[in-house]
Amino acid sequence: MAIVSSAIVALSLALSAPAAAPVPSATFDVGSIHVQEYGSGARTLVFIPGLTCGPEEWSGEIARLAPKYRIYALTLPGFDGRPAIAGPLFQTVTGDFWKFVSLKGIEKPIVIGHSLGGTMGFVLATQQPARLGGVIALDGLPIYPSDVFSTPAKVKAAADAGAAAMAAQTQAQFAAYEHDRTLPYLVTAPADVDAIAAYAGKADPKATAEWFREDIELDLRPDLAKADVPIVLLAPYDATLEGTYLPTAEAKRSFYAGIVKNAPHASVVVIPNARHFAMYDRPQETSDAIDAALASFP
């Protein structure tokens, strides 16, 4: 019985874990960003990972979509072993993104971002929407959700305090905190906590602190009317964590829809029974939502 149970657990983990990404056909740097290239399709997807993460978090989607699309996976400065840079971070990295698009002659790329990467998708959409084919943001918003209920002074104080705490950690302390304190709230399975921690723990604590500070203090809502491009916001919902404040999946969808209401072509799709790393918690549902969004873009 123990052997059978172990086999079932192993099979379950194999089915839920994202597949390893294929070997990139090219790697290169453009300013502050590191780029890995995959596939050779007519349409171009650009994957941007979240805070502390490299493109490994998107490995399942990269492997799945590379046969049909040309894919570029970005690594942001300070993450996955890449050197940190001085701020302003969003301004510098988005500037390098547009240089990268020009360098490769990419027309209308579709940005697929998670968390910080999704927020960056919103930033890009407000900057040069005519150069994008669409944005898919997985739990990355134009404002940090809790900031909606706060004041600018309180937001700044929280950003300063959080950034100072991160920056003071050694690499070992930072990695342990990610594994033990942060990630268990962002993904369900302990095996997935271990897998994500293996690359998230490599992020530079001081660089993470500065990204955190800029992200928390960012509020793009006044600029969303400029984002004249299709945007699909994927909203994971886990009642065990969010039920006190958002009692239903529809309540989560409505809350996020209110945040992006000024974007001309934004829609919100809920992924039920998933935490922040929905591509781990609900890989099939996440893939289906991404496919539907891609099919909806002109």
KALINHU-V524690 format. One record per backbone hydrogen bond with DSSP energy under -0.5 kcal/mol. NH is the residue of the N-H (numbers start at 0). CO is the residue of the C=O. E is the energy in kcal/mol with one decimal. If there is no record, write none. Layout:
nh=NH co=CO e=E
nh=NH co=CO e=E
This chain:
nh=4 co=0 e=-2.9
nh=5 co=1 e=-2.4
nh=6 co=2 e=-2.1
nh=7 co=3 e=-2.3
nh=8 co=4 e=-2.5
nh=9 co=5 e=-2.6
nh=10 co=6 e=-2.5
nh=11 co=7 e=-2.6
nh=12 co=8 e=-2.5
nh=13 co=9 e=-2.2
nh=14 co=10 e=-2.2
nh=15 co=11 e=-1.6
nh=16 co=12 e=-2.2
nh=24 co=36 e=-2.6
nh=25 co=36 e=-0.9
nh=27 co=34 e=-2.1
nh=29 co=32 e=-2.5
nh=32 co=29 e=-1.9
nh=33 co=74 e=-2.0
nh=34 co=27 e=-3.2
nh=35 co=72 e=-2.1
nh=36 co=25 e=-2.9
nh=37 co=70 e=-2.9
nh=39 co=65 e=-0.7
nh=44 co=69 e=-2.6
nh=45 co=109 e=-2.7
nh=46 co=44 e=-0.5
nh=46 co=71 e=-2.4
nh=47 co=111 e=-2.3
nh=48 co=73 e=-0.6
nh=52 co=49 e=-1.9
nh=56 co=53 e=-1.5
nh=57 co=54 e=-1.7
nh=58 co=55 e=-1.9
nh=61 co=57 e=-2.6
nh=62 co=58 e=-2.6
nh=63 co=59 e=-1.9
nh=64 co=60 e=-2.4
nh=65 co=61 e=-2.1
nh=67 co=64 e=-1.9
nh=68 co=64 e=-1.6
nh=69 co=42 e=-2.5
nh=70 co=37 e=-3.1
nh=70 co=68 e=-0.6
nh=71 co=44 e=-2.5
nh=72 co=35 e=-2.9
nh=73 co=46 e=-2.7
nh=73 co=71 e=-0.5
nh=74 co=33 e=-2.3
nh=77 co=82 e=-0.5
nh=78 co=75 e=-1.8
nh=79 co=51 e=-0.5
nh=81 co=78 e=-2.2
nh=91 co=87 e=-1.9
nh=92 co=88 e=-2.9
nh=93 co=89 e=-2.4
nh=94 co=90 e=-1.7
nh=95 co=91 e=-2.0
nh=96 co=92 e=-2.1
nh=97 co=93 e=-2.0
nh=98 co=94 e=-1.5
nh=99 co=95 e=-2.5
nh=100 co=96 e=-2.4
nh=101 co=97 e=-2.0
nh=102 co=98 e=-2.9
nh=103 co=99 e=-2.2
nh=104 co=100 e=-0.5
nh=104 co=101 e=-0.7
nh=105 co=100 e=-2.2
nh=107 co=105 e=-0.5
nh=108 co=130 e=-0.7
nh=109 co=43 e=-2.5
nh=110 co=108 e=-0.6
nh=110 co=133 e=-2.2
nh=111 co=45 e=-2.9
nh=112 co=110 e=-0.5
nh=112 co=135 e=-2.5
nh=113 co=47 e=-2.0
nh=114 co=137 e=-2.6
nh=116 co=113 e=-2.6
nh=118 co=114 e=-2.3
nh=119 co=115 e=-2.3
nh=120 co=116 e=-1.5
nh=121 co=117 e=-1.6
nh=122 co=118 e=-2.1
nh=123 co=119 e=-2.7
nh=124 co=120 e=-2.0
nh=125 co=121 e=-1.5
nh=126 co=122 e=-1.2
nh=127 co=123 e=-2.1
nh=130 co=127 e=-1.8
nh=131 co=128 e=-1.7
nh=132 co=108 e=-2.8
nh=133 co=108 e=-0.9
nh=134 co=229 e=-2.1
nh=135 co=110 e=-3.1
nh=136 co=134 e=-0.5
nh=136 co=231 e=-2.5
nh=137 co=112 e=-3.2
nh=137 co=135 e=-0.6
nh=138 co=136 e=-1.0
nh=138 co=233 e=-2.5
nh=143 co=217 e=-0.6
nh=146 co=143 e=-2.0
nh=147 co=143 e=-0.6
nh=147 co=144 e=-1.4
nh=148 co=145 e=-1.3
nh=149 co=146 e=-1.8
nh=154 co=150 e=-2.7
nh=155 co=151 e=-2.4
nh=156 co=152 e=-2.1
nh=157 co=153 e=-2.4
nh=158 co=154 e=-2.5
nh=159 co=155 e=-2.8
nh=160 co=156 e=-2.3
nh=161 co=157 e=-2.6
nh=162 co=158 e=-2.5
nh=163 co=159 e=-2.3
nh=164 co=160 e=-2.0
nh=165 co=161 e=-2.0
nh=166 co=162 e=-2.7
nh=167 co=163 e=-1.3
nh=168 co=165 e=-1.7
nh=173 co=169 e=-2.7
nh=174 co=170 e=-2.5
nh=175 co=171 e=-2.2
nh=176 co=172 e=-2.4
nh=177 co=173 e=-2.5
nh=178 co=174 e=-2.1
nh=179 co=175 e=-3.0
nh=180 co=176 e=-2.6
nh=181 co=176 e=-1.9
nh=182 co=177 e=-2.8
nh=184 co=181 e=-1.6
nh=185 co=182 e=-1.8
nh=186 co=182 e=-1.4
nh=191 co=188 e=-0.6
nh=192 co=188 e=-1.8
nh=193 co=189 e=-2.2
nh=194 co=190 e=-2.0
nh=195 co=191 e=-2.7
nh=196 co=192 e=-2.5
nh=197 co=193 e=-1.4
nh=198 co=194 e=-0.6
nh=198 co=195 e=-1.1
nh=199 co=195 e=-3.0
nh=200 co=196 e=-2.0
nh=201 co=198 e=-1.2
nh=202 co=199 e=-1.6
nh=203 co=77 e=-2.9
nh=207 co=203 e=-3.0
nh=208 co=204 e=-2.2
nh=209 co=205 e=-1.8
nh=210 co=206 e=-2.5
nh=211 co=207 e=-2.8
nh=212 co=208 e=-2.4
nh=213 co=209 e=-2.5
nh=214 co=210 e=-2.6
nh=215 co=211 e=-2.8
nh=216 co=212 e=-1.9
nh=217 co=213 e=-0.8
nh=217 co=214 e=-0.7
nh=219 co=141 e=-2.9
nh=222 co=219 e=-2.0
nh=223 co=219 e=-0.7
nh=223 co=220 e=-1.1
nh=225 co=222 e=-1.9
nh=226 co=223 e=-1.6
nh=227 co=225 e=-2.5
nh=228 co=226 e=-2.1
nh=230 co=264 e=-2.3
nh=231 co=134 e=-2.7
nh=232 co=230 e=-0.5
nh=232 co=266 e=-3.0
nh=233 co=136 e=-2.9
nh=233 co=231 e=-0.7
nh=234 co=232 e=-0.5
nh=234 co=268 e=-3.0
nh=235 co=233 e=-0.7
nh=236 co=270 e=-2.1
nh=240 co=237 e=-1.3
nh=241 co=237 e=-2.7
nh=242 co=238 e=-2.0
nh=244 co=241 e=-1.0
nh=245 co=241 e=-3.4
nh=251 co=247 e=-1.6
nh=252 co=248 e=-2.5
nh=253 co=249 e=-2.7
nh=254 co=250 e=-2.2
nh=255 co=251 e=-2.4
nh=256 co=252 e=-2.6
nh=257 co=253 e=-1.9
nh=258 co=254 e=-1.2
nh=259 co=255 e=-1.7
nh=260 co=257 e=-0.6
nh=262 co=259 e=-1.9
nh=263 co=223 e=-0.5
nh=264 co=226 e=-0.5
nh=265 co=262 e=-1.2
nh=266 co=230 e=-2.0
nh=268 co=232 e=-2.5
nh=270 co=234 e=-2.2
nh=271 co=269 e=-0.6
nh=272 co=236 e=-1.1
nh=273 co=236 e=-1.6
nh=273 co=270 e=-0.6
nh=276 co=185 e=-2.7
nh=277 co=275 e=-1.5
nh=279 co=276 e=-1.9
nh=280 co=276 e=-2.0
nh=281 co=277 e=-2.9
nh=282 co=279 e=-0.5
nh=285 co=281 e=-2.4
nh=286 co=282 e=-2.6
nh=287 co=283 e=-2.7
nh=288 co=284 e=-2.1
nh=289 co=285 e=-2.4
nh=290 co=286 e=-2.7
nh=291 co=287 e=-2.4
nh=292 co=288 e=-2.2
nh=293 co=289 e=-2.7
nh=294 co=290 e=-2.4
nh=295 co=291 e=-1.2
nh=296 co=292 e=-0.9
nh=296 co=293 e=-0.7
